[in-house]
Amino acid sequence: MPKSPLTKLVNIWPKIADHLIKIWITTPEEFLQRDPYEVFYLLKTRVDPSFCRCMLAAIVAAKEWGKWNTYHISAAVEFQKRYPDIQWKTAWKGC
């Protein structure tokens, strides 16, 4: 199976690309046009509710072309502000 063009984005590994395709994001351009917090919300609510803050950090950092591990705290705080009804499965101890 050929690699998804989404893997050209920083932090978007093949497994994450597979999940993005499930919410109809198939190209880097489609991804970059979307709000990363909305993308993660859709992934968490439509694909797998167990997705963690590390996945959120990877999605946000991909949009910003940054290192995923520098977005853990800021991305989690912003996500909770935008989506206060979403609960994490476990207490956060890092990834």
LINPE-V254899 format. One line per field, one symbol per residue. ss: DSSP state (H for helix, E for strand, - for the rest). phi: phi as a letter, one per 20 degrees, with the letter a starting at -180 (. if undefined). psi: psi as a letter, one per 40 degrees, with the letter a starting at -180 (. if undefined). A space follows every 50 residues. Layout:
BEGIN
ss = ???
phi = ???
psi = ???
END
This chain:
BEGIN
ss = ----HHHH-----HHHHHHHHH-----HHHHH---HHHHHHHHHHHH--- --HHHHHHHHHHHH---HHH-HHHHHHHHHHH-------------
phi = .fffffffffmeegffggffffdmdccgffffeeffffgfgfffeddbfe gdfffgfffffffeldegfedgffffffffffcfeedefcfecnd
psi = hiiiedeeihegidddddddddffheiddddeeihddddddddddedhee hadddddddddddefihdeeedddddddddddgeehiidiihfa.
END
